[in-house]
Amino acid sequence: MRYLLRKIIFSFCFFSPVVGTHALSQPPPPSTSWKSEVAKTLPLLGHRNWILIVDSAYPLQNSSGIETIETNAEQLDVLKYVLKSISASRHVRPLFTMDAELPFVPDTVVPTVTAYRGEVASLLHGYSIDSKPHAAMLSQIDEAGKQYRVLVLKTTMTIPYSSVFIRLDCKYWGAEDEKRLRAKMAAAGAVPKSDQ
């Protein structure tokens, strides 16, 4: 009887779909902990901080200020949530950059890329979107992470060059405001020569 019981337990442990290799190959379900991290972190972030919504193959970077979170969620869902959160904030606004390579990814290799480009363009309609080569963005993020916080939200996206880079800027003080302020300070002789 004990032999039979051991055999049953052994079979269950090694051949059950719950414990066997099939279960290990399934991706984990989407987590909502990334949402709580965005909610907790966004009030602390300001201009010069970044939030990245990246594809599955985006590299894990070493700079001390870069924090990467695996969302196990669809990229456009993460982007929508982050946009809504930034829009609801009183202090920051988004400045977007996307990879310059994205418009050149062919449908013959990635059949869903045209549909994706249309969806992301629709979602970011009304915003100005800068474009830079992917390698240049990696370098820029690496440099930013040495001084400022960068939150990287990794998604289940498998389209190359689809990452959305969001540099946060001050919502209530724009570039033109800053330019006028600096000109006024310079006219009053209040700007040290090293700052001009």
RODO-2510 file (C-alpha; in nm, 4 decimals, decimal comma):
residues 196
     n   res          X          Y          Z
     1     m     0,0000     0,0000     0,0000
     2     r     0,2816     0,2450     0,0893
     3     y     0,4536     0,1646    -0,2413
     4     l     0,1344     0,2428    -0,4316
     5     l     0,0861     0,5690    -0,2390
     6     r     0,4457     0,6792    -0,3130
     7     k     0,3989     0,5966    -0,6796
     8     i     0,0823     0,8087    -0,6966
     9     i     0,2506     1,1051    -0,5228
    10     f     0,5579     1,0733    -0,7484
    11     s     0,3380     1,0678    -1,0599
    12     f     0,1401     1,3700    -0,9438
    13     c     0,4504     1,5768    -0,8672
    14     f     0,6325     1,5111    -1,1915
    15     f     0,3550     1,4766    -1,4460
    16     s     0,0837     1,7090    -1,3200
    17     p     0,0193     2,0012    -1,5592
    18     v     0,0242     2,2298    -1,2566
    19     v     0,3725     2,1282    -1,1440
    20     g     0,5218     1,9923    -1,4665
    21     t     0,7092     2,1765    -1,7376
    22     h     0,3907     2,2987    -1,9071
    23     a     0,3094     2,5304    -1,6168
    24     l     0,6643     2,6640    -1,6111
    25     s     0,6475     2,7680    -1,9766
    26     q     0,3385     2,9860    -1,9256
    27     p     0,4015     3,3569    -1,8713
    28     p     0,2965     3,4878    -1,5325
    29     p    -0,0354     3,6715    -1,5246
    30     p    -0,0363     4,0511    -1,5415
    31     s     0,0446     4,2104    -1,2091
    32     t    -0,1043     4,5283    -1,0694
    33     s     0,1972     4,5980    -0,8471
    34     w     0,3497     4,8102    -1,1252
    35     k     0,0453     5,0366    -1,1043
    36     s     0,0986     5,0885    -0,7332
    37     e     0,4672     5,1618    -0,8043
    38     v     0,3690     5,4283    -1,0603
    39     a     0,1159     5,5754    -0,8149
    40     k     0,3746     5,5794    -0,5360
    41     t     0,6642     5,7120    -0,7468
    42     l     0,4985     5,9725    -0,9716
    43     p     0,4460     6,2345    -0,6972
    44     l     0,8213     6,2171    -0,6259
    45     l     0,9268     6,2544    -0,9887
    46     g     0,9793     6,5895    -1,1557
    47     h     1,1438     6,7466    -1,4567
    48     r     1,4455     6,5497    -1,5848
    49     n     1,3047     6,2211    -1,4548
    50     w     1,1960     5,9542    -1,7028
    51     i     0,9307     5,6855    -1,7333
    52     l     0,9915     5,4253    -2,0046
    53     i     0,7339     5,1797    -2,1382
    54     v     0,9477     4,9215    -2,3126
    55     d     0,9297     4,5993    -2,5094
    56     s     1,0317     4,2553    -2,3799
    57     a     1,3889     4,2678    -2,5139
    58     y     1,4769     4,6092    -2,3697
    59     p     1,8059     4,5654    -2,1799
    60     l     1,8438     4,5815    -1,8048
    61     q     2,0666     4,8839    -1,7468
    62     n     2,3218     4,9355    -1,4671
    63     s     2,2967     5,3054    -1,3802
    64     s     2,2081     5,3458    -1,0142
    65     g     1,8987     5,5579    -1,0772
    66     i     1,7315     5,3156    -1,3174
    67     e     1,4630     5,0889    -1,1707
    68     t     1,3130     4,8210    -1,3949
    69     i     0,9771     4,6582    -1,3202
    70     e     0,8314     4,3614    -1,5114
    71     t     0,4620     4,4378    -1,5624
    72     n     0,3582     4,1209    -1,7513
    73     a     0,1068     4,3521    -1,9198
    74     e     0,0361     4,4724    -2,2722
    75     q     0,2410     4,7767    -2,3698
    76     l    -0,0483     4,9961    -2,4815
    77     d    -0,2358     4,9208    -2,1570
    78     v     0,0687     5,0315    -1,9563
    79     l     0,1082     5,3424    -2,1730
    80     k    -0,2595     5,4357    -2,1247
    81     y    -0,2287     5,3995    -1,7477
    82     v     0,0895     5,6077    -1,7300
    83     l    -0,0578     5,8799    -1,9546
    84     k    -0,3688     5,8986    -1,7374
    85     s    -0,1550     5,9209    -1,4231
    86     i     0,0668     6,1959    -1,5647
    87     s    -0,2354     6,3859    -1,6950
    88     a    -0,3949     6,3749    -1,3481
    89     s    -0,0778     6,5059    -1,1820
    90     r    -0,0453     6,8732    -1,0919
    91     h     0,3288     6,8972    -1,1437
    92     v     0,4563     6,7119    -1,4532
    93     r     0,3819     6,6811    -1,8228
    94     p     0,5194     6,4243    -2,0706
    95     l     0,7731     6,4793    -2,3484
    96     f     0,7823     6,1786    -2,5811
    97     t     1,0628     6,0166    -2,7773
    98     m     1,0360     5,6990    -2,9839
    99     d     1,2928     5,4978    -3,1721
   100     a     1,3792     5,6340    -3,5177
   101     e     1,3921     5,2749    -3,6440
   102     l     1,0203     5,2021    -3,5810
   103     p     0,8856     5,3502    -3,9090
   104     f     1,1264     5,1252    -4,1024
   105     v     1,0372     4,7911    -3,9387
   106     p     0,8737     4,5960    -4,2269
   107     d     0,5361     4,4215    -4,2115
   108     t     0,6940     4,1293    -4,3948
   109     v     0,9008     4,0561    -4,0843
   110     v     0,6619     4,1875    -3,8140
   111     p     0,3049     4,1575    -3,9469
   112     t     0,1526     4,3607    -3,6600
   113     v     0,3863     4,6608    -3,6818
   114     t     0,1657     4,8817    -3,9016
   115     a    -0,1328     4,8271    -3,6733
   116     y     0,0853     4,9068    -3,3720
   117     r     0,2171     5,2272    -3,5288
   118     g    -0,1429     5,3370    -3,5901
   119     e    -0,2515     5,2546    -3,2338
   120     v     0,0374     5,4349    -3,0673
   121     a    -0,0061     5,7372    -3,2991
   122     s    -0,3744     5,7517    -3,2050
   123     l    -0,2958     5,7231    -2,8345
   124     l    -0,0329     5,9994    -2,8507
   125     h    -0,2376     6,2226    -3,0839
   126     g    -0,1887     6,5874    -2,9917
   127     y     0,1532     6,5331    -2,8364
   128     s     0,4812     6,6197    -3,0045
   129     i     0,6914     6,3044    -3,0495
   130     d     1,0664     6,3295    -3,0933
   131     s     1,2538     6,0538    -3,2755
   132     k     1,6064     5,9286    -3,2040
   133     p     1,8051     5,6142    -3,2897
   134     h     1,7655     5,3409    -3,0283
   135     a     2,1367     5,3357    -2,9379
   136     a     2,1282     5,7111    -2,8730
   137     m     1,8281     5,6669    -2,6441
   138     l     2,0030     5,3919    -2,4483
   139     s     2,2999     5,6231    -2,3934
   140     q     2,0769     5,9142    -2,2945
   141     i     1,8870     5,7004    -2,0430
   142     d     2,2126     5,5622    -1,9028
   143     e     2,3415     5,9178    -1,8477
   144     a     2,0118     6,0334    -1,6977
   145     g     2,0156     5,7384    -1,4559
   146     k     2,3449     5,8577    -1,3076
   147     q     2,1787     6,1697    -1,1639
   148     y     1,8039     6,1238    -1,1901
   149     r     1,5446     5,8536    -1,1325
   150     v     1,4348     5,6523    -1,4367
   151     l     1,1385     5,4146    -1,4022
   152     v     1,1387     5,1394    -1,6672
   153     l     0,8131     4,9471    -1,7118
   154     k     0,8862     4,6315    -1,9093
   155     t     0,5892     4,4914    -2,1023
   156     t     0,4996     4,1818    -2,3022
   157     m     0,5500     4,3704    -2,6320
   158     t     0,7441     4,1774    -2,8977
   159     i     0,7653     4,4417    -3,1716
   160     p     1,1198     4,5739    -3,2071
   161     y     1,1911     4,9447    -3,1562
   162     s     0,8495     5,0006    -2,9980
   163     s     0,9599     5,1493    -2,6669
   164     v     0,8075     5,4785    -2,5556
   165     f     1,0464     5,7108    -2,3689
   166     i     0,8771     5,9758    -2,1559
   167     r     1,0896     6,2554    -2,0147
   168     l     0,8970     6,4448    -1,7519
   169     d     0,8908     6,8221    -1,7580
   170     c     0,7369     7,0799    -1,5273
   171     k     0,3668     7,1236    -1,5983
   172     y     0,3406     7,4761    -1,4593
   173     w     0,6691     7,6206    -1,5920
   174     g     0,7560     7,5797    -1,9583
   175     a     1,0634     7,6312    -2,1746
   176     e     0,9472     7,9787    -2,2832
   177     d     0,8976     8,0802    -1,9198
   178     e     1,2510     7,9646    -1,8425
   179     k     1,3934     8,1498    -2,1436
   180     r     1,2273     8,4777    -2,0401
   181     l     1,3469     8,4340    -1,6814
   182     r     1,7082     8,3762    -1,7904
   183     a     1,6963     8,6801    -2,0229
   184     k     1,5608     8,8961    -1,7407
   185     m     1,8308     8,7723    -1,5018
   186     a     2,1031     8,8335    -1,7610
   187     a     1,9738     9,1870    -1,8285
   188     a     1,9887     9,2569    -1,4558
   189     g     2,3398     9,1140    -1,4322
   190     a     2,2123     8,8423    -1,1969
   191     v     2,3518     8,5482    -1,3934
   192     p     2,7107     8,4425    -1,3216
   193     k     2,9223     8,4259    -1,6384
   194     s     2,9588     8,0475    -1,5977
   195     d     2,5783     8,0076    -1,6342
   196     q     2,5484     8,2139    -1,9553
***
